Amino acid sequence: MLKNTTERSTLLKKELIDFNFKNKEVLLDYLDNNMDLYPILIKSESIIRKYFKNNELVLEYYFDPESSSLNCIFINILITKDVDVSLAMSDIHKIDKEMDDLSTTNNYGKIIAKIDFT
């Protein structure tokens, strides 16, 4: 049993090691306040890896300053421009369906996988 939320947070952050971060401190603060999202992110990564095995994944936190209910974590899947776009889009739709099963819409906002071309 973990002794406190700091210890739990530290261990869970180690689970996110395969992700890179955009606005890291803001994102980690948000996750520390919404720790139920960690297991969803970890499971989301395993879903994404079925389709994009070696692509860089970047977590990004977005919030709308005018609406506290509009919080979103993007999992950006970086792909090169030489990839078949129609296949990548087909795969992202499969990922979306699988992630819907994780109840990615929750009290905290959404977790959305999207493609970024590098």
C-alpha positions in Angstrom: 0.0 0.0 0.0 1.4 3.4 -0.9 1.8 5.7 2.0 0.6 9.0 0.5 -0.4 10.7 -2.7 3.1 12.0 -3.3 4.5 8.5 -3.3 1.7 7.3 -5.5 2.2 10.2 -7.9 6.0 9.6 -8.1 5.4 5.9 -9.0 2.7 6.7 -11.5 4.9 9.3 -13.3 7.5 6.5 -13.8 4.8 4.6 -15.7 4.5 7.5 -18.2 8.2 7.2 -19.2 7.4 6.4 -22.8 5.7 9.8 -23.3 7.3 13.1 -24.0 5.6 16.1 -22.6 4.4 19.5 -23.9 3.8 21.9 -21.0 5.1 19.3 -18.6 4.7 21.0 -15.3 1.1 22.1 -16.0 0.2 18.6 -17.2 1.8 16.8 -14.2 0.1 19.2 -11.8 -3.2 18.4 -13.5 -2.6 14.7 -13.3 -1.6 15.0 -9.6 -5.0 16.5 -8.9 -6.8 13.9 -11.1 -4.8 10.7 -10.3 -7.5 8.5 -11.8 -6.3 9.5 -15.2 -2.9 7.8 -14.8 -4.2 4.3 -15.4 -6.3 5.5 -18.4 -3.2 7.1 -19.9 -1.1 4.0 -19.4 -3.9 1.8 -21.0 -4.2 4.4 -23.8 -0.5 4.0 -24.6 -0.9 0.2 -25.0 -3.8 0.7 -27.3 -1.9 3.3 -29.4 1.2 1.0 -29.6 -0.8 -1.7 -31.3 -1.1 0.6 -34.3 1.9 3.0 -34.0 4.6 0.8 -32.5 7.6 3.1 -32.6 6.2 6.6 -33.0 7.0 9.3 -30.5 4.0 10.1 -28.2 3.7 13.5 -26.7 1.2 14.3 -23.9 -0.2 17.8 -24.0 -2.7 19.4 -21.6 -5.2 21.9 -22.9 -7.6 23.9 -20.9 -10.1 26.6 -21.9 -9.6 29.5 -19.4 -13.2 30.5 -20.0 -14.7 27.1 -19.1 -13.3 25.0 -16.3 -15.2 22.0 -17.6 -13.2 22.0 -20.9 -10.0 20.2 -19.9 -8.4 17.9 -22.4 -5.2 15.8 -22.6 -4.0 15.2 -26.1 -1.8 12.2 -26.9 0.0 13.4 -30.0 1.3 10.6 -32.2 4.2 12.0 -34.3 4.4 10.5 -37.7 6.5 11.4 -40.7 5.0 12.9 -43.9 5.9 9.8 -45.9 3.4 7.6 -44.0 0.2 6.6 -45.8 -2.2 9.2 -44.4 -5.4 7.2 -45.1 -3.9 4.2 -43.2 -2.9 6.5 -40.3 -6.4 8.0 -40.1 -8.0 4.5 -40.2 -5.8 3.5 -37.3 -6.6 6.6 -35.3 -10.3 5.8 -35.7 -9.7 2.3 -34.4 -7.8 3.8 -31.5 -10.7 6.2 -30.8 -13.1 3.3 -30.6 -10.9 1.4 -28.2 -10.3 4.4 -26.0 -14.0 5.1 -25.8 -14.3 1.8 -24.0 -11.9 3.2 -21.4 -14.6 5.8 -20.5 -12.2 8.6 -21.6 -14.9 11.1 -21.1 -15.1 11.6 -17.4 -15.4 14.3 -14.7 -11.9 15.5 -15.6 -12.3 16.1 -19.3 -11.2 14.0 -22.3 -8.1 12.1 -23.4 -7.8 12.3 -27.2 -5.3 10.7 -29.5 -4.4 12.7 -32.5 -1.8 12.6 -35.3 0.9 15.3 -35.7 2.9 15.2 -38.9 6.7 15.9 -38.4 
